Amino acid sequence: MIYNKITEAIFLKRPNRFIANVLIDGKEETVHVKNTGRCRELLIPGAKVILEDCSGNPNRKTKYSLISVYKGNMLVNMDSQVPNAVVFDALKNNQVHGFKNLTYLKREVKYGNSRFDIYFENEDKKGFIEVKGVTLEDDGIAKFPDAPTDRGAKHVLEMIDAVKTGYIGAIFFLIQMNGPHTFELNWKMDKIFSEAIKLASESGVQILAYDSFVRENSISIDKPINIELD
């Protein structure tokens, strides 16, 4: 995933989950935030952020979208629209272990009462992949979720049902940074979602976690990292 036009800014504040105020060359500007999650540990006043210049779209109310932020020296992509595209491209390019040489891929496919992010086929398998973008990190450990997610737990239970009916199922956690060595469930934040993932793993759903190569103007998949579900 490549952003065609970017610029640097300094984060000031976030009046609501959709917008932020930033400084660009000393001038305050209101920008769109491409992540409605809390991201409180990332969006700290004074943090250096990267914006996508969207001024070519006449229908927008804001000229820029906030896509990533520096957490110390580590750049964290926080664009919530990116993980699905990154994983989809990785599957097309045979970069995901156990999911290579697929013959068919499609995004946003309905199953039951859910719409899974990716549907795939190869010669003898059909299945679904649900993608979760991870932006929360603490001392080298990536965690999900950073806020309670009833909808996320529902999707996980639907994935278990899909596996029981004969599909391959996977929950894919894309760590939107490079640096964490382990992925963990955030049990303190959302016990219900964490229990659902643990049940999914025990029910034959594959749990994957990959980190990313993150640059100011791009993000792509990197390598699998250690997973701890307990």
N, C-alpha and C positions, 0 to 999 in steps of 0.2 A: 504494500500500500504506500503510495507516494502522494505527498501534498505538493501541489504545483507552486504555491506562492505562500511563504511564511514570513513572519516578522517577530521580533522579540518584544517583550513588555515586562512590566513589574506589576504583580498582583496587589491590589489594594483591599477590596472587600467583595463579598458576594451577597447582594441584597435579597436574592431568592435563588432557587435551584436552577433557574434558567439563564441568569445573566450574572456577569461580574463587572466590576470597575477596575480598570488597569491604567497604568501610565505607559504611553508610547511616546518616546522622545520628549518627555516632560509634560505631555498633554494627556489629561484624563479622558478615557474613552469607555463607553459601555459595550461589552462584547457578549456574544452568545457562549454559553458553556455546554459543550457536547457530552455532558454526563450529568444526570439528575441525581446521582448518588451524593452522599454526604461529603466525602473526600476532605474531611476536616484536617486530617494530618498532612494533606498536600497543599491545599489552598490557604497558605499562611501569609499574612501581610508582609510584603517585601520579597516574596519568592519570585524567582525568574520564571516566566511562562512563555510558551510558544503559541502564536496565533496563526490561524489559517486566514489568509486574505480572501474574502468572498465577495469583494466589491463588484465583481462582474455579474452578480445576480441582482437584477433590479427589484425583485420581490422581497428581498430581505430588509428587516428593520435595523439590523446591525451590520457593520462592514466586516467584522472579524468574528471568528469562532476560536475559543480557547481549546487547544487540542492536547497540550502536554505541559508538564511542570517539572522543574528541577527540585529534587529532594536531596539536598546536599549536592554531591557530584553525580547523582544518579538521575537520569531523565526518565520520567514516568509518563507514558502515553495514557491519557484519560478520556479518549474519544470512545464513547460507548458503542458507536456504530462500526468500529474497526474490527473487533475480534472475529465476527462472523466472516468478514471478507478475508482476513488473514488466514484463518483456518481453511476456508474454502480453497484459496489459492495453494496452500500447502498440500492439501489433498490432491489437487490437480497435478502438482509437481512431484508427487510421490515422496513427500517429506515427513510423513507421519507413519511411524512404525506400526505394522499390523493393518494398515489401510492403504496399501500400494496397489497400483495397476487396476484402479476402479474403472468400470466401463461406463458408469453413468453417475452424474452428480446434479443435484438440484437444491436450491435454497428455498426455505420457508414452505414446508410441506405439512399439511394437516394430518394429524392422527388422533382419533378420539376427540377429546375436547381441547387438545393442545395443537400448537403449530410448532414443530421442531425446526431448528435452524438449518439442518442439512439432511437430505436423503441421499443414500448412495446404493449402488449395485455393482457387483462384479459377476463373474461367471456362475457362482453358486451361492451368493449371499446378497441379502437386502437388509438395509438397516437405517437407523437414524442417529444423528449426532446433535446434542444440545450444547451450545457454546456459552461459556461464562467468562466475561472479562474480569481480570483481577487487578486492582490498583492498590490494595492495602498490603503494606509490608512492614514488618517489625523485626529488626535485628537479623536480617537474612531469611526471614520466614514470610512467605506470602500467604495471605488468609482470605477466605471468602465465606460469607458475604461481609460487607462493611455496614449493612443495615438489614433489618428483618425483611424477608422476601417470601410472602405467602405464595405468590405466583411461581416462584422458583421451585418450591417444594412440590407444587401441583405437577409441574412438568416432570420432575424426577419420578413421581409415582406413576405418571403416564408412561415414562420410559420403561419402568419395571414391567408394566402391563404389555408393552410392545415386545419385550424380550420373552415373556411367557408365551406369546402367540407365535414365536418363531423368528422374529427379527433380531438382528444384531443391534445392540444399543450402546451408546457411549455418552458420557458427560465429559466435555473437554474444557478444562480451565486454562485459559490463555493468560499468562502472567504478562502484563503490559509494561514490562521493564526487564532489564538484564542485571542479574545480581543475586536474587534469592536462590538459596540452595535447596529449599524444602517448601512444599505446599501443605497447609493445614486447613481443616475446617474451623470456622470461627464459632465454636460451640457457645461461647458466652454471649455472642451477639444474636444467634439464631439457632436454638437447640432443635427446633422442628425441621429446618432445612438440613442441618447436619445429620440428624437421625435418618432422614430420607436418603441422603447420599450413602450413609453406612449401610442401610438396608439394600439400596441399589447395588452396591458392590457385592454384597452377600447373595444377591439374586441374579448375578450374571451380567450386570451392566458394567462396562469397562469405564474406569475412571482414569482420565489422562490429565497431565499437567505439563505444559511446555512454557519456557520463558521466551522472550522476544529480543531481537535486535532492534533497538529503538534509536533513531536519529531524529534530529529536529524536523526533518522533512519526510521521514518514512518510518515504517514499522514492518517487520517481517518475522516469521517464526524462527526460533533458534533450536533448542534441544529440550528433551524431557528432563524434569527434575524430580527429586524424591517426593513421595506422597505419604503423608501420615494422616489417617482418617480417625484415629482414636482421640 
